[in-house]
Amino acid sequence: MKAAEDASVATTESYTRPALDRLLDIALEISSEEARCAADFLLWWYDADAYGAINIKAVQARGPSIRHDIVLVFAWVINTPGLSPKALGYGEQFERIAQIWRPQDGRRNAIQTQPVRSE
């Protein structure tokens, strides 16, 4: 049974990791509602206590390809105990997303993405 489980995990990763890569690419675009949706989902997985939950209605309003990628990654996450962005080697990308989309969160030493206006 263990060999079958290992093969299933390998198969799952072969199509879910590309979905995760696509979501990361979208979230780093910082110029669209799709990017915000992808970032919200990824940051929820990364640290829901710090970054909050994902808005399901926002996901429903997106196109089918991003919804599909979110569903794939979500299923992978909930079915793989201990799976985390850092464990997969994505810690740096997730930190960058946090800096872009949650710059007010000092816990992450976030950088400002918009120029600060002096009055």
Stockholm file with secondary structure:
# STOCKHOLM 1.0

chainA/1-119         MKAAEDASVATTESYTRPALDRLLDIALEISSEEARCAADFLLWWYDADAYGAINIKAVQARGPSIRHDIVLVFAWVINTPGLSPKALGYGEQFERIAQIWRPQDGRRNAIQTQPVRSE
#=GR chainA/1-119 SS CHHHHHHHHHHHHHHHHHHHHHHHHHHTTCSSHHHHHHHHHHHHHHHHHHHCCCCHHHHHTSCHHHHHHHHHHHHHHHHSTTCCTTTTTCHHHHHHHHHHHCTTCGGGTCCCSSCCCCC
#=GC SS_cons         CHHHHHHHHHHHHHHHHHHHHHHHHHHTTCSSHHHHHHHHHHHHHHHHHHHCCCCHHHHHTSCHHHHHHHHHHHHHHHHSTTCCTTTTTCHHHHHHHHHHHCTTCGGGTCCCSSCCCCC
//
